[in-house]
Amino acid sequence: MPAARSLFVVGISGALAGCSDRQSALAPHAAEAQDLLWLTVLFIVLLGAIWLIVMIALAIAMLRRRDDNAKPSERVASVVISICAGLTGLIVIGLTVVSFAGQREMQRRESPLLVRIIGHQWWWELRYADDGPNSSFVTANELRLPAGRDVVLNLESADVIHSFWAPNLAGKKDLIPGRVNELKIRAPLAGVYRAQCAEFCGLQHAHMGLDVVVENPDRFEEWRVGQATSGRAPQTEEQRFGQDVFLTRACFMCHAIRGTKADGLAGPDLTHFASRRTLAAALLPRTTGATAGWIADPQQLKPGAHMPRLALSPKELNAVVAYLESLE
């Protein structure tokens, strides 16, 4: 049955490939997403068939009402109604069992990687737990996972209700203040997928994105070891000046860079900022120009964001960008 279901899912996703991308539930790349697509198609086909049968029965009934000579007996009508009621009950029970079985299958995970995801307005904080010889560390706005390994995401919120949704990998799960929800996934193949907050959480809800980067286990371990280290010391005069500006202006009060006095919690951890693909919760590609524009006037790019505009001189701005770009 699982093999047949997998073939069915592959066929469906292949038929819909033209309308799929890296943020689409129609292109499943994990077992959880495949189960959800199978359940979705099953429900659509079965309930669509029921709707069609009801419409045909309604049309027949309307035509019979126009024909006074075609009056069914009460016994026939009673039998038909009883059969329909029985089938309705069986269908509801069957769909419930199938849905429950699919959920049970998605919950079976052993020795998983644990990642704590905390939603903020409007960015993602990610805390990787200790894993054997590997130390815990904090990063932001980019979730990296090893291919082929079970992963448990513990979802929390620091302010309002958010919802984590990576449609290629799994279903939606809410992040609720004061509560920890759990989402389990296993991505078998390397790739880059898009996740999004799927619960309206304020002005910049649409710009609360996240890249999910699935890598082969060796590359993931290499990345993980690097992420657990302190921030790289500045190598050039401009980078040293940029670090001085960062540590003497308001930057260090909101952001953390391990190995320095910057230990703020209000904004993303920037210890390995230059290793990320994007910035501002996947709003912009992480390029030198985009980084400079974001620091110079974040409110212009993301109105309502909690990062204020800093009055930096051109020399200070270029130096801070050079320093951040050195933090690989």
Residue frames as qw, qx, qy, qz and C-alpha x, y, z in Angstrom:
[[0.000, 0.882, 0.472, 0.000, 0.00, 0.00, 0.00],
 [0.274, -0.803, 0.096, 0.521, 2.75, 2.56, 0.83],
 [0.393, -0.162, 0.605, 0.673, 4.52, 1.77, -2.46],
 [0.208, 0.587, 0.687, 0.374, 1.33, 2.20, -4.46],
 [0.118, -0.925, -0.299, 0.204, 0.61, 5.43, -2.64],
 [0.370, -0.593, 0.301, 0.649, 4.12, 6.73, -3.39],
 [0.327, 0.154, 0.685, 0.632, 3.68, 5.95, -7.09],
 [0.059, 0.793, 0.593, 0.128, 0.32, 7.71, -7.01],
 [0.239, -0.873, -0.076, 0.418, 1.87, 10.80, -5.39],
 [0.392, -0.329, 0.493, 0.703, 4.75, 10.84, -7.87],
 [0.259, 0.429, 0.713, 0.490, 2.26, 10.66, -10.75],
 [0.057, -0.896, -0.438, 0.044, 0.11, 13.46, -9.36],
 [0.312, -0.783, 0.116, 0.525, 3.07, 15.74, -8.61],
 [0.406, -0.096, 0.605, 0.678, 4.52, 15.02, -12.06],
 [0.189, 0.635, 0.661, 0.352, 1.23, 15.90, -13.73],
 [0.144, -0.954, -0.262, 0.029, 1.14, 19.16, -11.77],
 [0.675, -0.236, 0.058, 0.697, 4.83, 19.96, -12.20],
 [0.300, 0.524, 0.299, 0.739, 4.05, 22.87, -14.47],
 [0.276, -0.802, -0.130, -0.513, 2.41, 24.80, -11.63],
 [0.801, -0.530, -0.160, 0.225, 4.91, 23.77, -8.92],
 [0.315, 0.758, -0.357, 0.446, 7.94, 25.59, -7.51],
 [0.442, 0.149, -0.709, 0.529, 10.01, 25.55, -4.35],
 [0.217, 0.040, 0.554, -0.803, 7.03, 26.74, -2.31],
 [0.637, 0.032, -0.358, -0.682, 4.26, 24.43, -3.43],
 [0.633, -0.162, 0.664, -0.364, 2.36, 21.62, -1.74],
 [0.868, 0.422, 0.044, -0.258, 1.96, 20.10, -5.24],
 [0.623, 0.562, -0.512, 0.185, 5.70, 19.30, -5.36],
 [0.767, -0.612, 0.144, -0.129, 6.30, 17.16, -2.24],
 [0.511, 0.579, -0.585, 0.247, 9.92, 16.47, -1.31],
 [0.109, -0.300, 0.801, -0.507, 9.35, 14.80, 2.06],
 [0.174, -0.236, -0.955, -0.037, 7.24, 11.92, 3.30],
 [0.067, 0.486, 0.581, -0.649, 5.00, 14.25, 5.29],
 [0.289, 0.445, -0.176, -0.829, 4.24, 16.38, 2.23],
 [0.270, 0.066, -0.854, -0.441, 3.57, 13.26, 0.15],
 [0.069, -0.358, -0.893, 0.263, 1.10, 11.99, 2.75],
 [0.167, 0.534, 0.324, -0.762, -0.69, 15.34, 2.77],
 [0.302, 0.327, -0.481, -0.755, -0.90, 15.47, -1.04],
 [0.209, -0.102, -0.953, -0.195, -2.28, 11.91, -1.13],
 [0.006, 0.477, 0.745, -0.467, -4.92, 12.78, 1.49],
 [0.196, 0.487, 0.015, -0.851, -5.79, 16.00, -0.33],
 [0.311, 0.187, -0.681, -0.636, -6.31, 14.29, -3.68],
 [0.149, -0.235, -0.959, 0.048, -8.26, 11.46, -2.04],
 [0.091, 0.521, 0.559, -0.639, -10.61, 13.90, -0.33],
 [0.254, 0.432, -0.222, -0.837, -11.06, 15.97, -3.51],
 [0.280, 0.074, -0.831, -0.475, -11.83, 12.96, -5.72],
 [0.145, -0.327, -0.919, 0.164, -14.17, 11.24, -3.25],
 [0.083, 0.564, 0.464, -0.678, -16.05, 14.36, -2.15],
 [0.226, 0.353, -0.381, -0.824, -16.20, 15.58, -5.74],
 [0.231, -0.104, -0.907, -0.337, -17.83, 12.29, -6.76],
 [0.062, -0.480, -0.780, 0.397, -20.32, 12.65, -3.91],
 [0.148, 0.505, 0.090, -0.846, -21.16, 16.19, -4.98],
 [0.249, 0.181, -0.651, -0.694, -21.70, 14.99, -8.55],
 [0.182, -0.278, -0.941, -0.060, -24.02, 12.20, -7.42],
 [0.013, 0.542, 0.569, -0.619, -26.02, 14.63, -5.27],
 [0.197, 0.424, -0.191, -0.863, -26.37, 17.04, -8.18],
 [0.252, -0.001, -0.830, -0.498, -27.57, 14.23, -10.47],
 [0.140, -0.414, -0.873, 0.215, -30.09, 13.08, -7.84],
 [0.077, 0.526, 0.299, -0.792, -31.29, 16.67, -7.41],
 [0.243, 0.269, -0.474, -0.803, -31.77, 17.05, -11.16],
 [0.238, -0.185, -0.921, -0.246, -33.74, 13.79, -11.32],
 [0.073, -0.494, -0.718, 0.485, -35.93, 14.90, -8.40],
 [0.153, 0.468, 0.026, -0.870, -36.65, 18.25, -10.06],
 [0.283, 0.115, -0.690, -0.656, -37.59, 16.56, -13.33],
 [0.201, -0.306, -0.930, 0.025, -39.87, 14.12, -11.50],
 [0.046, 0.471, 0.500, -0.726, -41.67, 16.97, -9.77],
 [0.285, 0.337, -0.272, -0.855, -42.65, 18.30, -13.16],
 [0.456, 0.000, -0.782, -0.424, -44.11, 14.92, -14.08],
 [0.592, -0.279, 0.334, -0.679, -47.19, 14.29, -11.90],
 [0.937, 0.056, -0.202, -0.279, -47.40, 10.70, -13.15],
 [0.694, 0.287, -0.559, 0.351, -43.93, 9.79, -11.88],
 [0.453, -0.683, 0.288, -0.495, -44.46, 9.59, -8.12],
 [0.438, 0.236, -0.841, 0.212, -42.18, 7.16, -6.29],
 [0.698, -0.530, -0.460, -0.145, -43.69, 5.17, -3.45],
 [0.382, -0.832, 0.280, -0.288, -42.88, 6.11, 0.13],
 [0.921, -0.282, 0.236, 0.123, -41.20, 2.76, 0.61],
 [0.762, 0.427, 0.062, 0.483, -38.78, 3.32, -2.28],
 [0.078, 0.850, -0.142, 0.501, -38.01, 6.84, -1.05],
 [0.667, -0.685, 0.241, -0.166, -37.40, 5.54, 2.48],
 [0.938, -0.046, 0.177, 0.294, -35.00, 2.86, 1.22],
 [0.557, 0.629, -0.006, 0.542, -33.07, 5.37, -0.90],
 [0.195, -0.858, 0.193, -0.435, -32.77, 7.82, 2.00],
 [0.832, -0.506, 0.227, -0.020, -31.63, 5.07, 4.37],
 [0.879, 0.198, 0.110, 0.420, -28.95, 3.88, 1.92],
 [0.320, 0.758, -0.073, 0.564, -27.69, 7.43, 1.42],
 [0.460, -0.801, 0.218, -0.315, -27.56, 8.07, 5.17],
 [0.924, -0.287, 0.206, 0.146, -25.66, 4.81, 5.73],
 [0.747, 0.418, 0.059, 0.513, -23.17, 5.59, 2.97],
 [0.023, 0.871, -0.126, 0.475, -22.65, 9.08, 4.39],
 [0.678, -0.676, 0.257, -0.132, -21.78, 7.62, 7.78],
 [0.931, -0.025, 0.205, 0.302, -19.41, 5.05, 6.27],
 [0.543, 0.655, 0.005, 0.525, -17.66, 7.69, 4.17],
 [0.224, -0.873, 0.203, -0.382, -17.19, 10.02, 7.16],
 [0.823, -0.486, 0.292, 0.016, -15.80, 7.16, 9.27],
 [0.879, 0.244, 0.165, 0.374, -13.55, 6.00, 6.42],
 [0.346, 0.780, -0.086, 0.514, -12.09, 9.47, 5.81],
 [0.468, -0.806, 0.251, -0.262, -11.52, 9.94, 9.53],
 [0.912, -0.261, 0.272, 0.162, -9.64, 6.63, 9.77],
 [0.746, 0.465, 0.099, 0.467, -7.54, 7.41, 6.68],
 [0.072, 0.872, -0.140, 0.464, -6.69, 10.88, 7.96],
 [0.654, -0.685, 0.288, -0.144, -5.80, 9.56, 11.41],
 [0.937, -0.019, 0.216, 0.275, -3.64, 6.82, 9.92],
 [0.552, 0.666, -0.010, 0.501, -1.79, 9.38, 7.82],
 [0.221, -0.864, 0.240, -0.384, -1.12, 11.52, 10.90],
 [0.852, -0.450, 0.266, 0.013, 0.11, 8.48, 12.83],
 [0.865, 0.289, 0.104, 0.398, 2.54, 7.67, 10.03],
 [0.294, 0.792, -0.114, 0.522, 3.93, 11.20, 10.14],
 [0.491, -0.789, 0.233, -0.287, 4.58, 10.94, 13.90],
 [0.962, -0.178, 0.085, 0.187, 6.94, 7.93, 13.69],
 [0.375, 0.813, -0.337, 0.292, 10.44, 9.34, 14.16],
 [0.878, -0.385, -0.097, 0.266, 13.57, 8.04, 15.88],
 [0.612, -0.368, 0.065, 0.697, 16.71, 9.86, 17.18],
 [0.360, 0.830, 0.318, 0.284, 15.71, 13.14, 15.52],
 [0.365, 0.168, -0.097, 0.911, 17.60, 16.39, 15.17],
 [0.169, -0.766, -0.561, 0.266, 15.97, 18.95, 17.47],
 [0.236, 0.247, 0.124, 0.932, 15.52, 22.55, 16.35],
 [0.059, -0.665, -0.570, 0.479, 13.64, 25.17, 18.32],
 [0.193, 0.405, 0.389, 0.805, 11.97, 27.80, 16.12],
 [0.098, -0.603, -0.491, 0.621, 10.72, 31.02, 17.74],
 [0.262, 0.647, 0.481, 0.531, 8.56, 33.37, 15.68],
 [0.201, -0.492, -0.219, 0.818, 8.98, 37.13, 16.08],
 [0.384, 0.870, 0.304, -0.062, 7.40, 40.07, 14.30],
 [0.883, 0.361, 0.062, -0.292, 8.69, 39.55, 11.60],
 [0.370, 0.598, -0.711, 0.013, 11.60, 37.14, 11.59],
 [0.948, -0.170, -0.247, -0.107, 12.55, 33.63, 12.71],
 [0.212, -0.697, 0.650, -0.217, 14.90, 32.67, 15.52],
 [0.920, 0.098, -0.364, -0.104, 16.37, 29.15, 15.27],
 [0.366, -0.659, 0.611, -0.244, 18.04, 27.35, 18.17],
 [0.778, 0.224, -0.583, -0.075, 19.79, 24.08, 17.39],
 [0.770, -0.579, 0.185, -0.194, 19.99, 21.77, 20.41],
 [0.254, -0.574, 0.776, 0.061, 23.05, 19.81, 21.54],
 [0.920, 0.273, -0.088, -0.267, 23.45, 16.78, 19.30],
 [0.943, 0.026, -0.101, 0.317, 26.06, 14.29, 20.44],
 [0.627, -0.213, -0.032, 0.748, 29.48, 15.96, 20.20],
 [0.187, 0.492, 0.292, 0.799, 27.98, 19.06, 18.60],
 [0.103, -0.282, -0.474, 0.828, 27.23, 22.14, 20.68],
 [0.179, 0.783, 0.590, -0.077, 24.02, 24.14, 20.59],
 [0.245, -0.122, 0.165, 0.947, 23.92, 27.46, 18.78],
 [0.283, 0.719, 0.456, -0.442, 21.54, 30.18, 17.61],
 [0.231, 0.020, 0.514, 0.826, 20.94, 31.45, 14.09],
 [0.322, 0.539, 0.366, -0.687, 18.14, 33.26, 12.27],
 [0.519, 0.625, -0.028, -0.583, 15.96, 33.28, 9.16],
 [0.572, 0.448, -0.634, -0.265, 17.50, 30.19, 7.56],
 [0.827, -0.264, 0.424, -0.260, 16.72, 26.60, 8.52],
 [0.402, 0.512, -0.740, -0.169, 19.37, 24.08, 7.48],
 [0.862, -0.172, 0.356, -0.319, 18.62, 20.38, 7.72],
 [0.175, -0.380, 0.869, 0.265, 20.47, 17.15, 6.88],
 [0.674, 0.170, -0.433, -0.574, 18.94, 15.10, 4.09],
 [0.696, 0.011, -0.712, -0.091, 17.51, 11.75, 5.14],
 [0.261, -0.029, -0.744, 0.614, 17.42, 12.45, 8.87],
 [0.289, -0.717, -0.627, -0.092, 14.35, 12.82, 11.08],
 [0.162, 0.239, -0.195, 0.937, 13.88, 16.35, 12.37],
 [0.253, -0.699, -0.654, 0.143, 11.66, 17.63, 15.17],
 [0.118, 0.430, 0.015, 0.895, 10.81, 21.33, 15.11],
 [0.255, -0.570, -0.642, 0.445, 9.64, 22.77, 18.44],
 [0.121, 0.547, 0.340, 0.756, 7.58, 25.81, 17.49],
 [0.283, -0.606, -0.494, 0.555, 7.10, 28.80, 19.80],
 [0.189, 0.776, 0.265, 0.541, 6.14, 32.46, 19.52],
 [0.397, -0.117, -0.355, 0.838, 7.65, 35.48, 21.25],
 [0.148, 0.106, 0.090, -0.979, 4.70, 37.79, 20.56],
 [0.673, 0.214, 0.086, -0.703, 1.61, 36.92, 18.48],
 [0.828, 0.118, 0.546, -0.047, 0.36, 33.78, 16.74],
 [0.227, 0.584, -0.605, -0.491, 2.48, 32.78, 13.75],
 [0.925, 0.134, 0.313, -0.171, 2.34, 29.66, 11.58],
 [0.204, -0.533, 0.719, 0.398, 5.25, 27.75, 10.06],
 [0.826, 0.412, 0.329, -0.199, 4.59, 26.31, 6.60],
 [0.056, -0.505, 0.715, 0.480, 7.11, 24.72, 4.25],
 [0.802, 0.264, 0.128, -0.520, 4.61, 23.24, 1.74],
 [0.642, 0.466, -0.594, -0.134, 7.17, 21.08, -0.10],
 [0.264, 0.303, -0.842, 0.359, 8.12, 19.37, 3.17],
 [0.137, -0.303, -0.859, 0.389, 5.17, 19.30, 5.59],
 [0.130, -0.754, -0.568, -0.303, 1.87, 20.83, 6.60],
 [0.056, -0.691, 0.126, -0.709, 1.21, 23.99, 8.60],
 [0.602, -0.426, -0.585, 0.335, 1.73, 24.24, 12.33],
 [0.136, -0.912, -0.107, -0.372, 0.94, 27.26, 14.50],
 [0.465, 0.105, -0.479, 0.737, 3.35, 29.03, 16.83],
 [0.410, -0.758, -0.382, -0.333, 1.29, 30.12, 19.85],
 [0.010, 0.625, -0.460, 0.631, 2.54, 32.33, 22.71],
 [0.522, -0.409, 0.544, -0.514, 3.04, 30.32, 25.89],
 [0.919, 0.066, 0.338, -0.193, 2.83, 26.96, 24.12],
 [0.110, -0.501, 0.765, 0.388, 5.24, 24.62, 22.31],
 [0.867, 0.348, 0.133, -0.330, 3.92, 22.84, 19.22],
 [0.498, -0.378, 0.719, 0.305, 5.82, 20.08, 17.46],
 [0.730, 0.591, -0.103, -0.328, 6.31, 19.44, 13.76],
 [0.653, -0.319, 0.643, 0.239, 8.18, 16.39, 12.46],
 [0.651, 0.697, -0.144, -0.263, 9.70, 16.19, 9.01],
 [0.678, -0.282, 0.570, 0.368, 12.23, 14.16, 7.03],
 [0.493, 0.774, -0.174, -0.357, 13.56, 15.53, 3.75],
 [0.918, -0.027, 0.339, 0.202, 15.16, 12.71, 1.73],
 [0.669, 0.441, 0.221, 0.556, 16.82, 14.88, -0.93],
 [0.345, -0.366, -0.053, 0.863, 19.00, 17.98, -0.85],
 [0.156, 0.624, 0.502, 0.578, 17.45, 21.20, -2.10],
 [0.058, -0.072, -0.277, 0.956, 16.34, 24.71, -1.19],
 [0.143, -0.596, -0.757, -0.228, 12.71, 25.22, -0.23],
 [0.083, -0.394, 0.064, -0.913, 10.68, 28.21, 0.83],
 [0.279, -0.491, -0.773, 0.288, 8.82, 28.47, 4.13],
 [0.092, -0.462, -0.161, -0.867, 6.41, 31.20, 5.10],
 [0.161, 0.155, 0.656, -0.721, 4.40, 32.45, 8.04],
 [0.169, -0.309, -0.783, -0.513, 0.89, 31.26, 7.20],
 [0.259, -0.713, -0.624, 0.190, -1.01, 33.08, 9.98],
 [0.145, 0.801, 0.095, 0.573, -1.63, 36.83, 9.69],
 [0.664, -0.424, -0.350, 0.507, 0.66, 38.37, 12.31],
 [0.188, -0.777, -0.088, 0.595, 0.71, 42.08, 11.52],
 [0.310, 0.838, -0.120, -0.434, 1.89, 44.61, 8.99],
 [0.226, 0.635, -0.688, -0.269, 4.83, 42.64, 7.56],
 [0.804, -0.045, 0.551, -0.219, 3.23, 39.19, 7.70],
 [0.830, 0.552, 0.049, -0.059, 3.74, 38.69, 3.94],
 [0.429, 0.735, -0.465, 0.245, 7.47, 39.41, 4.36],
 [0.553, -0.534, 0.592, -0.241, 8.10, 36.82, 7.07],
 [0.883, 0.342, -0.288, -0.143, 9.77, 34.18, 4.94],
 [0.577, -0.563, 0.591, 0.019, 12.40, 31.55, 5.56],
 [0.601, 0.481, -0.604, -0.209, 14.71, 29.47, 3.38],
 [0.864, -0.295, 0.392, -0.115, 14.87, 25.76, 4.24],
 [0.393, 0.664, -0.623, -0.132, 18.21, 24.45, 2.98],
 [0.945, -0.176, 0.259, -0.093, 18.46, 20.65, 2.95],
 [0.253, 0.736, -0.623, -0.073, 22.04, 19.43, 2.51],
 [0.835, 0.071, -0.542, 0.059, 23.78, 16.07, 2.45],
 [0.740, -0.642, -0.180, 0.088, 24.80, 15.01, 6.00],
 [0.719, -0.076, -0.042, 0.690, 28.51, 15.76, 5.54],
 [0.177, 0.473, 0.124, 0.854, 27.92, 19.31, 4.37],
 [0.484, -0.741, -0.255, -0.389, 25.37, 19.85, 7.09],
 [0.790, -0.486, -0.176, 0.329, 27.81, 18.70, 9.78],
 [0.538, 0.143, 0.027, 0.830, 30.47, 21.01, 8.37],
 [0.112, -0.629, -0.199, -0.744, 28.01, 23.91, 8.49],
 [0.664, -0.675, -0.287, -0.144, 26.91, 22.99, 12.00],
 [0.746, -0.268, -0.160, 0.588, 30.47, 22.93, 13.36],
 [0.312, 0.301, 0.087, 0.897, 31.10, 26.35, 11.85],
 [0.317, -0.677, -0.295, -0.595, 27.88, 27.80, 13.25],
 [0.733, -0.594, -0.309, 0.117, 28.79, 26.72, 16.80],
 [0.612, -0.018, -0.136, 0.779, 31.98, 28.84, 16.76],
 [0.117, -0.738, -0.232, 0.623, 32.30, 32.49, 17.76],
 [0.463, 0.874, 0.125, -0.083, 32.18, 35.30, 15.25],
 [0.774, 0.268, 0.044, 0.572, 35.22, 35.80, 13.05],
 [0.349, -0.675, -0.051, 0.648, 37.60, 38.55, 14.16],
 [0.434, 0.886, 0.036, -0.158, 37.91, 41.48, 11.72],
 [0.836, 0.019, 0.245, 0.490, 40.84, 41.14, 9.32],
 [0.408, 0.478, 0.183, 0.756, 41.13, 44.58, 7.75],
 [0.128, -0.077, -0.294, 0.944, 41.21, 48.13, 9.03],
 [0.409, -0.181, -0.287, -0.848, 37.77, 48.81, 7.56],
 [0.664, -0.314, -0.658, -0.164, 36.31, 45.70, 9.20],
 [0.443, -0.222, -0.578, 0.649, 37.81, 46.69, 12.57],
 [0.104, -0.010, 0.081, -0.991, 36.29, 50.14, 12.24],
 [0.553, -0.234, -0.502, -0.623, 32.97, 48.53, 11.32],
 [0.603, -0.311, -0.708, 0.197, 33.11, 46.35, 14.43],
 [0.220, -0.136, -0.402, 0.878, 33.80, 49.44, 16.56],
 [0.335, -0.112, -0.177, -0.919, 30.79, 51.20, 15.06],
 [0.631, -0.263, -0.657, -0.319, 28.62, 48.12, 15.60],
 [0.595, -0.308, -0.639, 0.378, 29.68, 47.81, 19.26],
 [0.189, -0.187, -0.304, 0.915, 29.31, 51.50, 20.11],
 [0.368, -0.085, -0.241, -0.894, 26.04, 52.29, 18.38],
 [0.696, -0.093, 0.316, -0.638, 22.58, 50.82, 19.02],
 [0.693, 0.272, -0.604, -0.284, 23.36, 47.70, 16.95],
 [0.337, 0.186, -0.873, 0.300, 24.84, 45.68, 19.82],
 [0.365, -0.060, 0.535, -0.759, 21.80, 46.34, 22.03],
 [0.789, 0.215, 0.086, -0.569, 19.48, 44.36, 19.71],
 [0.855, 0.375, -0.348, -0.086, 21.80, 41.86, 18.00],
 [0.746, -0.531, 0.393, 0.084, 24.23, 39.23, 19.23],
 [0.661, 0.595, -0.452, 0.066, 27.64, 38.31, 17.81],
 [0.899, -0.425, -0.009, 0.105, 29.25, 35.56, 19.85],
 [0.755, 0.042, -0.034, 0.654, 32.79, 36.42, 20.93],
 [0.135, 0.411, -0.019, 0.901, 31.99, 40.12, 21.34],
 [0.066, 0.152, 0.599, -0.784, 30.08, 42.16, 23.90],
 [0.495, 0.017, -0.291, -0.818, 27.06, 42.21, 21.55],
 [0.029, -0.107, -0.981, 0.160, 24.46, 40.00, 23.22],
 [0.443, 0.113, 0.100, -0.884, 21.13, 41.57, 22.29],
 [0.274, 0.189, 0.942, -0.053, 18.05, 39.39, 22.00],
 [0.411, 0.579, 0.306, -0.634, 15.59, 41.74, 20.28],
 [0.577, 0.643, -0.288, -0.413, 16.91, 41.08, 16.77],
 [0.964, 0.218, -0.152, 0.014, 18.48, 38.20, 14.82],
 [0.693, -0.531, 0.353, 0.336, 21.79, 36.69, 15.90],
 [0.518, 0.828, -0.186, -0.110, 24.45, 37.91, 13.45],
 [0.617, -0.553, 0.521, 0.205, 27.38, 35.70, 14.49],
 [0.445, -0.059, 0.741, 0.500, 27.56, 34.07, 11.04],
 [0.406, 0.667, 0.213, -0.587, 25.55, 36.59, 9.05],
 [0.270, 0.604, -0.528, -0.532, 27.58, 36.15, 5.85],
 [0.151, -0.086, 0.976, 0.133, 26.81, 32.42, 5.67],
 [0.425, 0.486, 0.654, -0.394, 23.12, 33.10, 5.00],
 [0.359, 0.349, 0.660, 0.560, 21.45, 33.35, 1.62],
 [0.061, -0.733, -0.413, -0.536, 19.05, 36.18, 2.45],
 [0.179, -0.056, -0.491, 0.851, 18.38, 38.94, 4.96],
 [0.375, 0.009, 0.142, -0.916, 15.32, 40.59, 6.54],
 [0.604, 0.142, 0.705, -0.342, 13.51, 37.22, 6.80],
 [0.501, 0.207, 0.744, 0.391, 14.08, 36.26, 3.15],
 [0.293, 0.859, 0.262, -0.329, 12.91, 39.65, 1.89],
 [0.311, 0.876, -0.332, -0.162, 16.23, 40.48, 0.18],
 [0.909, 0.206, -0.225, 0.282, 19.17, 38.49, -1.20],
 [0.579, -0.738, 0.085, 0.337, 22.23, 38.87, 1.00],
 [0.643, 0.501, 0.075, 0.574, 24.35, 41.07, -1.22],
 [0.411, -0.145, -0.218, 0.873, 26.57, 43.99, -0.26],
 [0.110, -0.264, -0.233, -0.929, 24.15, 46.50, -1.76],
 [0.566, -0.514, -0.527, -0.371, 21.09, 44.95, -0.13],
 [0.627, -0.394, -0.479, 0.472, 22.83, 44.82, 3.25],
 [0.240, -0.022, -0.084, 0.967, 23.83, 48.48, 2.98],
 [0.297, -0.366, -0.373, -0.800, 20.30, 49.49, 1.94],
 [0.630, -0.503, -0.587, -0.079, 18.76, 47.54, 4.81],
 [0.530, -0.346, -0.384, 0.672, 21.04, 49.09, 7.44],
 [0.130, 0.108, 0.087, 0.982, 20.66, 52.58, 5.99],
 [0.452, -0.021, 0.079, -0.888, 16.85, 52.60, 6.03],
 [0.039, 0.104, 0.994, -0.021, 15.05, 49.39, 7.06],
 [0.322, 0.495, 0.551, -0.590, 11.72, 51.21, 7.32],
 [0.392, 0.513, -0.333, -0.687, 11.83, 52.04, 3.63],
 [0.324, 0.220, -0.875, -0.283, 12.23, 48.36, 2.72],
 [0.414, -0.314, -0.854, 0.029, 10.08, 46.82, 5.46],
 [0.243, -0.493, 0.075, -0.832, 7.75, 49.41, 7.01],
 [0.770, -0.477, -0.030, -0.423, 6.86, 48.60, 10.60],
 [0.820, 0.081, -0.468, 0.320, 9.93, 46.44, 11.22],
 [0.587, -0.791, -0.133, 0.106, 11.30, 46.88, 14.73],
 [0.680, -0.096, 0.086, 0.722, 14.75, 47.83, 13.45],
 [0.042, 0.913, 0.171, -0.368, 15.10, 51.64, 13.58],
 [0.601, 0.714, -0.009, 0.359, 16.88, 53.81, 11.07],
 [0.654, -0.537, -0.001, 0.533, 20.41, 54.63, 12.22],
 [0.263, 0.960, -0.078, -0.051, 22.06, 57.90, 11.23],
 [0.778, -0.276, 0.328, 0.460, 25.36, 56.49, 9.96],
 [0.133, 0.767, -0.353, -0.519, 27.81, 58.38, 7.82],
 [0.817, 0.473, -0.266, -0.193, 28.73, 56.80, 4.47],
 [0.287, 0.543, -0.754, 0.231, 32.09, 55.75, 5.91],
 [0.415, -0.218, 0.729, -0.498, 30.46, 54.15, 8.96],
 [0.841, 0.246, 0.172, -0.451, 27.83, 52.40, 6.84],
 [0.708, 0.522, -0.470, -0.073, 30.41, 50.91, 4.46],
 [0.079, 0.473, -0.804, 0.352, 32.55, 49.77, 7.38],
 [0.612, -0.080, 0.591, -0.519, 29.65, 48.05, 9.17],
 [0.869, 0.372, -0.053, -0.321, 28.67, 46.29, 5.94],
 [0.504, 0.559, -0.650, 0.101, 32.28, 45.15, 5.43],
 [0.212, -0.353, 0.790, -0.454, 32.37, 43.79, 8.99],
 [0.758, 0.094, 0.425, -0.485, 29.09, 41.92, 8.67],
 [0.808, 0.488, -0.244, -0.223, 30.09, 40.51, 5.29],
 [0.276, 0.542, -0.769, 0.196, 33.19, 39.05, 6.95],
 [0.503, -0.238, 0.668, -0.494, 31.14, 37.05, 9.46],
 [0.632, 0.198, -0.633, -0.400, 31.00, 33.73, 7.61]]
